[in-house]
Amino acid sequence: MKLAEALANRKALQDRVAALTNRARKSVLAVEGRTATESAERLMADIAMALEQWEKRVVEINQANMEIQLDNGMTVMEALARRDRLTRHVGVLNELMQVVLGPGNERYAMMPREAAQMIPTVDISQLQAVIDQLTDERRDLDLAIQEAGWTHEIKS
């Protein structure tokens, strides 16, 4: 099985657990004198079975992520951590850019001229260049991770 297939299977199992849980919620209580439409015990057993399969798949994926090496020398696990860091870094910088450029500055524009004016303390074009560079790096890393998912078999 390819890593990407295992990831899709893990997602399908998560969705199955969620669906079974919703059905079980409707079956754990019934009006006195009536029976539930489905057996809550059977649904809970199905949930337990799906979660056991999910756990097995997660272990397989994590092992593969630690073993598969990308062309840049990183393991998939390292690449995933770096991608997450880049995503967070870009998010923080975009938030700061919005403080500088965003609607929050309108209140200062309406202040009298003699009042203190708010001015950026960072070079906006330089900040945007850093955001662009980090975004490009994240995109390239994401493509390498996806390629690994479609080209590498995992141990089942």
Summary of the structure (lengths in Angstrom):
residues: 156
radius of gyration: 25.0
end to end distance: 7.6
largest distance: 78.1
contacts: 389
relative contact order: 0.15
helix: 73%
strand: 3%
